[in-house]
Amino acid sequence: LDLGKIEAGLEGPGEPLDLVAMIDEAIRAQAVQAEGKRIAVSRRAPSAALVVGVGVRLVQVLVNLIGNAVKYSREGGRVEVVVEPSAGEGAPVRLRVVDNGIGIPARDLPHVFDKFFRVRNASTSGIAGTGLGLAITRRIVEAHRGRIGVESVEGAGSTFWVELPGAPVATEPPAPSAG
C-alpha cells in the first residue's frame, strides 16, 4: 500500500527540511534494534543540511537505510551516517549510510532496489524481511528528484548513498524604499 501511494505521488509539496535533524530521529527509531545487537550507530554531519522534501517520507528513507544497516551487521558492528557538505546553496546534499556488515554479493547489487528482491545466502537465511524496504526507499528518493545507489563488498559491508536536492536559503524581501 505504501509503495502504491508513493508511486501515485508525494503527499503535498516539499518544504525546506533539516536532514541532520531527520537523521537523529531515524537513529533514535533504530536504537533498540542497534542496542540489542551491540551495534554503535553514529553520524558525522555539519550542524544543519537543508533539503527540499516531505519530512515523513524522508524519515522513512533514513529509517529503512539505517534499519537495514543494523539488520545486516554482525553483533558488535558499527553503522555511520555521513552527510557530505553541500557544494553551495541549492546544490544537492549527499548522505551515506556505511556499515561493516555482511555485504552484498556483486551479482545481487543490480537488483537490491527491485520489488521483493532479497539476497539469499547462508548469511541472510535467518533475517526476516519482505524485500520491499529498498524498493520503497528508491521510489521515495526518486519522487524527491534525488538519486540513490549502493556499493558493497561481500563480507566487508555496504555503503548506501542518497543525493537530495538542497534547499535554497530563504532571503527577506527588500524593504520598500522611502521616497
C-alpha positions in Angstrom: 0.0 0.0 0.0 2.8 2.4 0.9 4.5 1.7 -2.4 1.3 2.4 -4.3 0.8 5.8 -2.5 4.4 6.8 -3.3 4.1 5.8 -6.9 0.9 7.9 -7.1 2.8 11.0 -5.9 4.1 12.6 -2.7 1.6 13.9 -0.1 1.8 17.6 -0.6 4.6 19.9 -1.8 8.1 19.7 -0.4 9.4 22.2 2.0 12.9 23.0 3.4 13.9 20.5 6.0 16.9 19.9 8.1 18.4 16.5 7.1 20.6 16.3 10.2 17.5 16.5 12.5 15.8 13.8 10.5 18.9 11.5 10.7 18.8 12.0 14.5 15.1 11.0 14.5 15.8 7.9 12.4 18.8 6.8 14.6 16.5 7.1 17.7 13.9 4.9 15.9 16.5 2.2 15.4 18.1 2.5 18.8 16.5 -0.6 20.4 17.5 -2.9 17.5 21.0 -1.5 17.4 21.4 -1.9 21.2 20.1 -5.4 21.0 23.0 -6.3 18.7 25.5 -4.0 20.4 25.9 -2.0 17.2 27.3 1.5 17.5 25.3 3.9 15.3 26.8 7.4 14.8 26.5 10.3 12.5 29.0 12.7 11.0 27.4 15.8 9.6 27.5 19.6 9.5 25.3 21.4 12.1 22.5 21.5 9.5 21.9 20.4 5.9 18.8 21.7 4.3 17.0 19.6 1.7 13.6 20.0 0.0 11.1 17.3 0.7 8.2 15.7 2.6 9.5 15.1 6.1 7.6 11.9 6.9 8.8 10.3 3.7 12.5 11.3 4.1 12.5 10.0 7.7 11.1 6.7 6.2 14.1 6.6 3.8 16.5 7.1 6.7 14.8 4.6 8.9 14.9 2.0 6.1 18.6 2.5 5.3 19.7 2.7 8.9 17.5 -0.3 9.9 18.9 -2.4 7.0 22.5 -1.5 8.1 21.7 -2.6 11.6 19.8 -5.7 10.5 22.6 -6.9 8.2 25.5 -6.0 10.5 27.1 -8.6 12.8 26.7 -8.2 16.5 29.2 -5.6 17.8 29.4 -3.9 14.4 29.1 -0.3 13.5 26.9 1.9 11.4 27.8 5.5 10.4 25.6 8.1 8.7 27.6 10.7 6.9 26.3 13.9 5.4 28.8 15.4 3.0 28.8 19.2 2.9 26.8 20.8 0.1 28.8 22.4 -2.8 26.7 25.6 -2.2 23.2 27.0 -1.8 20.7 24.8 -3.5 23.3 22.2 -4.5 22.5 18.5 -3.9 23.1 17.2 -0.4 24.7 13.7 -0.3 24.4 11.3 2.6 25.9 7.8 3.1 24.9 5.0 5.4 28.0 2.9 5.9 28.2 -0.4 7.8 30.7 -3.1 8.3 28.1 -5.9 8.0 27.8 -9.0 5.8 27.9 -7.1 2.5 26.1 -7.9 -0.7 27.4 -10.3 -3.4 28.3 -8.4 -6.6 25.8 -10.5 -8.6 23.0 -9.1 -6.4 23.9 -5.4 -6.4 21.9 -4.5 -9.6 18.7 -6.0 -8.0 18.7 -4.7 -4.4 16.2 -1.9 -5.2 13.8 -4.3 -7.1 10.4 -5.1 -5.5 10.5 -8.3 -3.4 14.2 -8.9 -4.1 16.2 -10.3 -1.1 19.8 -11.5 -1.1 19.6 -15.2 -0.4 22.6 -16.9 1.1 23.8 -18.5 4.3 24.4 -15.1 5.9 20.8 -13.9 5.3 18.9 -17.1 5.9 17.8 -16.1 9.5 17.0 -12.4 8.7 13.3 -11.6 8.2 12.0 -9.2 5.6 9.7 -8.7 2.6 12.1 -7.3 0.0 10.1 -4.1 -0.2 12.1 -1.7 2.0 14.7 -0.7 -0.5 12.2 -0.6 -3.4 10.1 1.9 -1.3 13.2 3.8 -0.4 14.2 4.2 -4.0 10.7 5.4 -5.1 10.7 8.0 -2.3 14.1 9.3 -3.2 13.2 9.5 -6.9 9.9 11.2 -6.1 12.1 13.9 -4.4 14.1 14.2 -7.6 17.0 12.5 -5.9 19.3 9.6 -6.6 20.2 6.5 -4.7 22.9 3.9 -5.0 24.9 1.2 -3.3 28.5 0.0 -3.1 29.3 -3.2 -1.3 31.8 -5.9 -0.8 30.5 -9.3 0.3 31.8 -9.9 3.8 33.1 -6.4 4.3 30.0 -4.2 4.5 27.9 -1.8 2.4 27.5 1.9 1.7 24.1 3.2 0.6 24.2 6.7 -0.7 21.5 9.2 -1.4 21.6 12.6 -3.1 18.7 15.0 -2.5 18.0 18.5 -3.8 19.4 21.1 -1.5 17.1 23.9 -0.3 17.8 27.4 -1.3 18.4 29.7 1.7 15.4 31.9 2.3 16.0 35.6 1.9 14.0 38.5 3.2 12.3 40.7 0.5 14.0 44.1 0.2 12.4 46.8 2.4 10.4 49.3 0.5 12.3 52.5 -0.2 11.1 55.8 1.3 10.6 58.5 -1.2 
